[in-house]
Amino acid sequence: LLVFSGIHDILVIAHAHGVGHQGFVHVDSLQVDEVEVPDFVLRLFMEKYLQPNYPGIGIDSRFALPDRIDTARIGDHELTVTQK
């Protein structure tokens, strides 16, 4: 894809948390070179190019937390993890 050649500045805004040995991430927005990518374009890109190789990835992703980690809270420049 010609649009993805070269070097680009990417900004992803997302929120994440973990509970019950599961991690959750939701992508709120994406910018490429300071241009906001519309939600439907981001979804289309993920479905066509990322999900064939990484089926668990998406706007909303869910994954198992490593052993013994029960919860995780992510804040501005901090991460709080609870182990059991």
DRENLOMAR-42281 format. One record per atom (N, C-alpha, C, O): residue number from 0; y, z, x. Coordinates in nm, 3 decimals, padded with zeros to 5 digits. Layout:
BEGIN
PT	NUM	Y	Z	X
...
END
This chain:
BEGIN
PT	0	-00.118	00.000	00.084
PT	0	00.000	00.000	00.000
PT	0	00.124	00.000	00.088
PT	0	00.142	00.090	00.171
PT	1	00.208	-00.097	00.072
PT	1	00.327	-00.111	00.154
PT	1	00.423	00.005	00.135
PT	1	00.490	00.045	00.231
PT	2	00.432	00.060	00.016
PT	2	00.526	00.168	-00.010
PT	2	00.492	00.293	00.071
PT	2	00.578	00.378	00.092
PT	3	00.367	00.306	00.117
PT	3	00.327	00.425	00.190
PT	3	00.320	00.403	00.340
PT	3	00.268	00.488	00.413
PT	4	00.372	00.291	00.388
PT	4	00.375	00.272	00.532
PT	4	00.498	00.345	00.589
PT	4	00.595	00.370	00.518
PT	5	00.492	00.379	00.717
PT	5	00.605	00.447	00.780
PT	5	00.601	00.597	00.759
PT	5	00.498	00.652	00.720
PT	6	00.712	00.662	00.786
PT	6	00.725	00.807	00.775
PT	6	00.815	00.839	00.657
PT	6	00.922	00.779	00.640
PT	7	00.771	00.935	00.575
PT	7	00.847	00.973	00.456
PT	7	00.858	01.125	00.448
PT	7	00.770	01.197	00.494
PT	8	00.967	01.173	00.389
PT	8	00.984	01.314	00.360
PT	8	00.924	01.342	00.222
PT	8	00.960	01.277	00.124
PT	9	00.833	01.439	00.216
PT	9	00.765	01.474	00.091
PT	9	00.799	01.619	00.059
PT	9	00.790	01.706	00.145
PT	10	00.838	01.644	-00.066
PT	10	00.863	01.780	-00.113
PT	10	00.779	01.801	-00.238
PT	10	00.797	01.732	-00.338
PT	11	00.689	01.898	-00.232
PT	11	00.605	01.933	-00.347
PT	11	00.642	02.074	-00.389
PT	11	00.642	02.166	-00.308
PT	12	00.675	02.089	-00.517
PT	12	00.700	02.221	-00.575
PT	12	00.579	02.253	-00.661
PT	12	00.543	02.177	-00.751
PT	13	00.516	02.367	-00.633
PT	13	00.396	02.406	-00.707
PT	13	00.393	02.557	-00.721
PT	13	00.461	02.629	-00.647
PT	14	00.315	02.604	-00.815
PT	14	00.289	02.747	-00.821
PT	14	00.139	02.767	-00.822
PT	14	00.062	02.684	-00.871
PT	15	00.099	02.882	-00.766
PT	15	-00.044	02.908	-00.750
PT	15	-00.071	03.056	-00.769
PT	15	00.017	03.141	-00.751
PT	16	-00.193	03.085	-00.805
PT	16	-00.238	03.224	-00.815
PT	16	-00.390	03.226	-00.809
PT	16	-00.455	03.122	-00.820
PT	17	-00.444	03.344	-00.791
PT	17	-00.589	03.359	-00.790
PT	17	-00.628	03.481	-00.870
PT	17	-00.562	03.585	-00.864
PT	18	-00.734	03.468	-00.946
PT	18	-00.786	03.578	-01.026
PT	18	-00.934	03.554	-01.052
PT	18	-00.977	03.440	-01.071
PT	19	-01.011	03.661	-01.053
PT	19	-01.153	03.648	-01.084
PT	19	-01.227	03.555	-00.990
PT	19	-01.313	03.478	-01.034
PT	20	-01.196	03.561	-00.863
PT	20	-01.260	03.478	-00.760
PT	20	-01.230	03.329	-00.776
PT	20	-01.300	03.246	-00.719
PT	21	-01.128	03.294	-00.853
PT	21	-01.087	03.155	-00.872
PT	21	-00.941	03.139	-00.831
PT	21	-00.858	03.225	-00.861
PT	22	-00.909	03.028	-00.762
PT	22	-00.772	02.994	-00.728
PT	22	-00.723	02.884	-00.819
PT	22	-00.800	02.795	-00.857
PT	23	-00.596	02.888	-00.855
PT	23	-00.536	02.790	-00.944
PT	23	-00.404	02.741	-00.883
PT	23	-00.323	02.821	-00.836
PT	24	-00.382	02.609	-00.886
PT	24	-00.258	02.550	-00.837
PT	24	-00.209	02.451	-00.942
PT	24	-00.287	02.370	-00.993
PT	25	-00.079	02.457	-00.974
PT	25	-00.017	02.360	-01.065
PT	25	00.100	02.296	-00.992
PT	25	00.189	02.367	-00.944
PT	26	00.101	02.164	-00.983
PT	26	00.210	02.090	-00.920
PT	26	00.320	02.072	-01.023
PT	26	00.300	02.009	-01.127
PT	27	00.437	02.130	-00.995
PT	27	00.551	02.119	-01.086
PT	27	00.628	01.990	-01.067
PT	27	00.669	01.926	-01.164
PT	28	00.648	01.951	-00.941
PT	28	00.724	01.828	-00.915
PT	28	00.693	01.776	-00.775
PT	28	00.643	01.849	-00.689
PT	29	00.724	01.649	-00.755
PT	29	00.704	01.583	-00.626
PT	29	00.823	01.492	-00.601
PT	29	00.867	01.417	-00.689
PT	30	00.875	01.498	-00.478
PT	30	00.982	01.408	-00.435
PT	30	00.936	01.334	-00.311
PT	30	00.874	01.392	-00.222
PT	31	00.966	01.206	-00.305
PT	31	00.943	01.125	-00.186
PT	31	01.078	01.072	-00.141
PT	31	01.146	01.002	-00.216
PT	32	01.117	01.108	-00.020
PT	32	01.248	01.068	00.034
PT	32	01.360	01.103	-00.064
PT	32	01.448	01.021	-00.090
PT	33	01.355	01.225	-00.119
PT	33	01.455	01.281	-00.211
PT	33	01.462	01.209	-00.346
PT	33	01.559	01.227	-00.420
PT	34	01.360	01.130	-00.380
PT	34	01.352	01.064	-00.510
PT	34	01.241	01.131	-00.590
PT	34	01.125	01.134	-00.547
PT	35	01.276	01.184	-00.706
PT	35	01.179	01.251	-00.793
PT	35	01.075	01.151	-00.843
PT	35	01.111	01.045	-00.895
PT	36	00.948	01.185	-00.829
PT	36	00.839	01.101	-00.878
PT	36	00.810	01.143	-01.022
PT	36	00.778	01.259	-01.047
PT	37	00.819	01.051	-01.118
PT	37	00.791	01.087	-01.257
PT	37	00.647	01.138	-01.272
PT	37	00.556	01.094	-01.201
PT	38	00.627	01.230	-01.364
PT	38	00.498	01.294	-01.386
PT	38	00.388	01.191	-01.409
PT	38	00.279	01.204	-01.352
PT	39	00.414	01.088	-01.491
PT	39	00.309	00.990	-01.521
PT	39	00.271	00.909	-01.397
PT	39	00.156	00.867	-01.384
PT	40	00.365	00.885	-01.307
PT	40	00.336	00.813	-01.183
PT	40	00.251	00.901	-01.090
PT	40	00.157	00.853	-01.027
PT	41	00.285	01.029	-01.083
PT	41	00.207	01.122	-01.002
PT	41	00.064	01.132	-01.054
PT	41	-00.030	01.131	-00.976
PT	42	00.048	01.141	-01.186
PT	42	-00.087	01.148	-01.245
PT	42	-00.166	01.020	-01.217
PT	42	-00.284	01.026	-01.182
PT	43	-00.101	00.905	-01.230
PT	43	-00.167	00.778	-01.204
PT	43	-00.211	00.768	-01.057
PT	43	-00.323	00.726	-01.029
PT	44	-00.123	00.807	-00.965
PT	44	-00.157	00.804	-00.823
PT	44	-00.277	00.895	-00.795
PT	44	-00.369	00.855	-00.723
PT	45	-00.276	01.015	-00.851
PT	45	-00.387	01.107	-00.828
PT	45	-00.518	01.051	-00.883
PT	45	-00.621	01.059	-00.817
PT	46	-00.513	00.995	-01.003
PT	46	-00.635	00.941	-01.064
PT	46	-00.691	00.823	-00.986
PT	46	-00.812	00.811	-00.968
PT	47	-00.602	00.735	-00.940
PT	47	-00.647	00.611	-00.877
PT	47	-00.682	00.627	-00.729
PT	47	-00.777	00.567	-00.681
PT	48	-00.604	00.710	-00.656
PT	48	-00.620	00.714	-00.511
PT	48	-00.678	00.845	-00.457
PT	48	-00.751	00.842	-00.358
PT	49	-00.647	00.959	-00.518
PT	49	-00.694	01.085	-00.463
PT	49	-00.825	01.133	-00.525
PT	49	-00.916	01.174	-00.452
PT	50	-00.836	01.128	-00.657
PT	50	-00.953	01.183	-00.724
PT	50	-01.085	01.112	-00.691
PT	50	-01.189	01.177	-00.694
PT	51	-01.087	00.982	-00.661
PT	51	-01.215	00.922	-00.622
PT	51	-01.275	00.988	-00.497
PT	51	-01.397	01.000	-00.486
PT	52	-01.191	01.032	-00.403
PT	52	-01.238	01.097	-00.281
PT	52	-01.239	01.249	-00.291
PT	52	-01.317	01.316	-00.224
PT	53	-01.151	01.304	-00.375
PT	53	-01.137	01.449	-00.391
PT	53	-01.136	01.481	-00.540
PT	53	-01.030	01.504	-00.598
PT	54	-01.254	01.483	-00.604
PT	54	-01.260	01.496	-00.750
PT	54	-01.198	01.624	-00.807
PT	54	-01.159	01.625	-00.924
PT	55	-01.187	01.730	-00.729
PT	55	-01.133	01.854	-00.782
PT	55	-00.982	01.865	-00.777
PT	55	-00.926	01.966	-00.821
PT	56	-00.914	01.762	-00.725
PT	56	-00.768	01.769	-00.710
PT	56	-00.700	01.708	-00.831
PT	56	-00.752	01.615	-00.893
PT	57	-00.583	01.761	-00.865
PT	57	-00.508	01.707	-00.977
PT	57	-00.376	01.781	-00.991
PT	57	-00.341	01.863	-00.906
PT	58	-00.303	01.753	-01.098
PT	58	-00.180	01.826	-01.127
PT	58	-00.216	01.974	-01.140
PT	58	-00.143	02.061	-01.093
PT	59	-00.327	02.001	-01.205
PT	59	-00.382	02.135	-01.217
PT	59	-00.515	02.138	-01.144
PT	59	-00.608	02.067	-01.182
PT	60	-00.524	02.220	-01.041
PT	60	-00.646	02.229	-00.962
PT	60	-00.701	02.371	-00.970
PT	60	-00.626	02.469	-00.975
PT	61	-00.833	02.380	-00.970
PT	61	-00.902	02.508	-00.974
PT	61	-01.010	02.506	-00.867
PT	61	-01.079	02.405	-00.850
PT	62	-01.025	02.616	-00.794
PT	62	-01.121	02.620	-00.685
PT	62	-01.169	02.763	-00.664
PT	62	-01.100	02.858	-00.703
PT	63	-01.285	02.777	-00.604
PT	63	-01.340	02.909	-00.574
PT	63	-01.266	02.970	-00.457
PT	63	-01.241	02.903	-00.356
PT	64	-01.231	03.097	-00.469
PT	64	-01.172	03.170	-00.358
PT	64	-01.284	03.210	-00.261
PT	64	-01.399	03.227	-00.304
PT	65	-01.253	03.226	-00.133
PT	65	-01.355	03.268	-00.037
PT	65	-01.420	03.401	-00.079
PT	65	-01.363	03.477	-00.157
PT	66	-01.540	03.426	-00.027
PT	66	-01.614	03.549	-00.057
PT	66	-01.526	03.673	-00.043
PT	66	-01.442	03.681	00.046
PT	67	-01.548	03.767	-00.132
PT	67	-01.482	03.897	-00.134
PT	67	-01.337	03.891	-00.175
PT	67	-01.279	03.998	-00.198
PT	68	-01.274	03.776	-00.187
PT	68	-01.135	03.770	-00.233
PT	68	-01.138	03.761	-00.385
PT	68	-01.193	03.667	-00.442
PT	69	-01.077	03.859	-00.450
PT	69	-01.078	03.867	-00.596
PT	69	-00.951	03.806	-00.655
PT	69	-00.958	03.729	-00.751
PT	70	-00.835	03.839	-00.598
PT	70	-00.709	03.787	-00.650
PT	70	-00.618	03.746	-00.535
PT	70	-00.632	03.795	-00.422
PT	71	-00.525	03.657	-00.564
PT	71	-00.423	03.616	-00.468
PT	71	-00.294	03.589	-00.544
PT	71	-00.294	03.521	-00.646
PT	72	-00.185	03.642	-00.493
PT	72	-00.053	03.616	-00.550
PT	72	00.034	03.554	-00.443
PT	72	00.044	03.607	-00.332
PT	73	00.097	03.444	-00.475
PT	73	00.180	03.372	-00.379
PT	73	00.324	03.382	-00.425
PT	73	00.355	03.348	-00.539
PT	74	00.411	03.427	-00.336
PT	74	00.554	03.438	-00.366
PT	74	00.633	03.365	-00.260
PT	74	00.577	03.292	-00.178
PT	75	00.763	03.385	-00.262
PT	75	00.849	03.322	-00.161
PT	75	00.816	03.380	-00.023
PT	75	00.847	03.495	00.006
PT	76	00.755	03.299	00.058
PT	76	00.721	03.334	00.196
PT	76	00.628	03.455	00.207
PT	76	00.633	03.528	00.306
PT	77	00.543	03.476	00.106
PT	77	00.447	03.585	00.115
PT	77	00.322	03.555	00.035
PT	77	00.325	03.478	-00.061
PT	78	00.213	03.616	00.076
PT	78	00.084	03.604	00.009
PT	78	00.021	03.742	00.004
PT	78	00.007	03.810	00.106
PT	79	-00.019	03.784	-00.118
PT	79	-00.087	03.911	-00.135
PT	79	-00.229	03.882	-00.182
PT	79	-00.249	03.817	-00.284
PT	80	-00.328	03.931	-00.106
PT	80	-00.469	03.906	-00.134
PT	80	-00.538	04.039	-00.160
PT	80	-00.517	04.136	-00.087
PT	81	-00.622	04.043	-00.265
PT	81	-00.702	04.161	-00.296
PT	81	-00.848	04.128	-00.270
PT	81	-00.902	04.032	-00.325
PT	82	-00.911	04.209	-00.187
PT	82	-01.054	04.190	-00.157
PT	82	-01.135	04.298	-00.225
PT	82	-01.088	04.410	-00.244
PT	83	-01.256	04.263	-00.262
PT	83	-01.350	04.360	-00.322
PT	83	-01.479	04.356	-00.247
PT	83	-01.572	04.429	-00.281
END
